[in-house]
Amino acid sequence: PTKLCREKGPFPPPPIVKRMNLNTSVITLWFDDGWISQFKTAYPIMEKYHYPGTIAVAIRFVCLPGFINWQQLRFLQAKGWETTSHSVSH
C-alpha cells in the first residue's frame, strides 16, 4: 500500500460550503461503494457538464484494488463532490 493508504483517522470534517439557492430544485447523483471507475470514468463525465456528485464510501475498501484512495477522495472533495459514509465494511 502507498503512504496515502496507511493514514489513520479520525479525519477533520470537510468545510461546509453553502451551495444551494432555496429557489431551485436539487438533484443528487450518488455513486455507491467507492469503485475506482467512479473516479476514472464517472468523474470526467460529471466534470464535463460541471456537475458535482456524491460518493458513498465504505472506508475498509479505500485503497484496496479496484477502489478509490484517500488522495482521490480529497481531489473529488476539492472539486465540490460530497463524500458520505457507506459504513466501515458495506
Secondary structure, 3 states (H helix, E strand, C coil): CCHHHHCCCCCCCCCCCCCCCCCCCCCCCEEEECEHHHHHHHHHHHHHCCCCCEEEECHHHCCCCCECCHHHHHHHHHCCCEEEECCCCC
